[in-house]
Amino acid sequence: MSQQKAFILDGVGYDFTLRTINIPTPAAGELLVRVIAVALKPFDRELLLRDHGLLTSPAILGQDIAGDVVEVGKGVEDFAIGDKVFFHGNFTPRNGGFQQYTTSPAYRTAKIPEPWSYDQIVSLPLSLFTAWGAMFHDDETGISGPTSSETPVVIFKQNSSSVGNLVTQFASFTGTFSEIRTSENFHSLTPLPPNLWLVYDTISSRETLYTAYHLLPKGGTIISVNRESVNIGVVIGNGKTIFRAYNYAVAPPPAHEPRIKEVYAMIPSFLTSGRIAPGDVEVLPNGLNGISVGLNRLVNNPGSAVTLVLHPSATV
């Protein structure tokens, strides 16, 4: 079979269209994967309205992907045909997930460990990089994350969201913080931890950012997931700084490749040890034709803890 079905986006303001296209051939260092499961995430809807400089036309969205390796490109040594893998795509016809076959560079791919399923694992990749990147890396965010075990943290999260859960899990098992306070009711945080320096706001509404600002002492730091209104490293008064949770796995430059490879190499052991766990998922019917229904669900329930999953092979 040389062709497949895919949902194509011709640009901002367009609707998805179902088309038949050629199956890509893996280049050197790449894998060809039959897509078993792909997650539908809020950022997919956001890209319909604004491309953030990430899209070229035509584009294929779908970032969190799992499936079976069906072909191995030249020079790939760590994967074989039949391996069950997961990875993240980058919106192009070669790398997007809203199609039945896609390619992935081997350096940003990992094998799915037991007992996790394809559906469960696609709740992880980009949420994981958002959580990990903002807390523990120091390039685009400008901070390296807290380094003292005497540092407390407050984490705002809503409905057990994917990023909120992963931030909490990372904070717990790394031993980075002296105290971890999570809150879905961010008005009930008294008394505050002493020496509070950091609030990670995985909700990042106007109200929660305002609350975080007033919680922190002079010199404190807020990490926000609000892509629209928050610039990277902005001082907002009283020496307080707000950083955007930069996901360095999205459209990565070559300089990020070693870091991405390092994190992907760690994920299976994090899962098998129980340090992190995928979130709840719901499989939508009708394959890729379920995208429109799923996007409407995301509009009506943006803070849902359930990741919506599509099976491209079920597309008719």
Secondary structure, DSSP 4 states (H G I P E B T S, - for coil): --EEEEEEB-STTPPPEEEEEEPPPP-TTEEEEEEEEEEE-HHHHHHHH--TT---SSB----EEEEEEEEE-TT--S--TT-EEEEE--SSTTT-SSBSEEEEEGGGEEEPPTT--HHHHTTSHHHHHHHHHHHH--SSSS------TTEEEEEE-STT-HHHHHHHHHHHHHT-EEEEEEESSTT--PSPPTT--EEEESS--HHHHHHHHHHS-TT-EEEE--TTT--TTEEEETTEEEEE---TTSS--GGGHHHHHHHHHHHHHHHHTTSS----EEEPSSGGGGHHHHHHHHHH-TT-SSEEEE-GGG--
